[in-house]
Amino acid sequence: MENRTWLKTRRLENKLTHDEVAKASGIKRAYYTMIEQGKRRPSVNVAKSIAVVLDFDWVLFFDDESNDSLQNNCIKCIYVAI
């Protein structure tokens, strides 16, 4: 699994920390961190919880093509912001 840059970008756009997203999602901070880093894949229930907190479609965790597109868009946003 690859680093979920799109997830980190979404979290930062919402001005939230790992701990805040984890608590609001009902999971441990370490688990959320592993999900964001791409080291763990969330269950459907956890994906839905995180998606509600960060306001995105939970299926993005499981759609590799969408993830690639989102990651490319996030990279473009970072370059524009700099």
LINZISUL-V68398 format. One record per residue. N is the residue number from 1. RES is the residue in three letters. D_FIRST is the distance of its C-alpha to the first C-alpha in whole Angstrom. Layout:
n	res	d_first
N	RES	D_FIRST
N	RES	D_FIRST
This chain:
n	res	d_first
1	MET	0
2	GLU	4
3	ASN	7
4	ARG	9
5	THR	12
6	TRP	14
7	LEU	13
8	LYS	15
9	THR	17
10	ARG	18
11	ARG	19
12	LEU	21
13	GLU	23
14	ASN	24
15	LYS	25
16	LEU	23
17	THR	22
18	HIS	19
19	ASP	22
20	GLU	24
21	VAL	21
22	ALA	20
23	LYS	24
24	ALA	24
25	SER	21
26	GLY	23
27	ILE	20
28	LYS	20
29	ARG	19
30	ALA	17
31	TYR	15
32	TYR	15
33	THR	14
34	MET	11
35	ILE	10
36	GLU	10
37	GLN	9
38	GLY	5
39	LYS	6
40	ARG	8
41	ARG	8
42	PRO	12
43	SER	15
44	VAL	17
45	ASN	19
46	VAL	17
47	ALA	16
48	LYS	19
49	SER	20
50	ILE	18
51	ALA	19
52	VAL	23
53	VAL	22
54	LEU	21
55	ASP	22
56	PHE	20
57	ASP	19
58	TRP	17
59	VAL	16
60	LEU	14
61	PHE	11
62	PHE	11
63	ASP	12
64	ASP	10
65	GLU	13
66	SER	14
67	ASN	11
68	ASP	12
69	SER	16
70	LEU	15
71	GLN	13
72	ASN	16
73	ASN	19
74	CYS	18
75	ILE	18
76	LYS	22
77	CYS	23
78	ILE	22
79	TYR	24
80	VAL	27
81	ALA	27
82	ILE	27
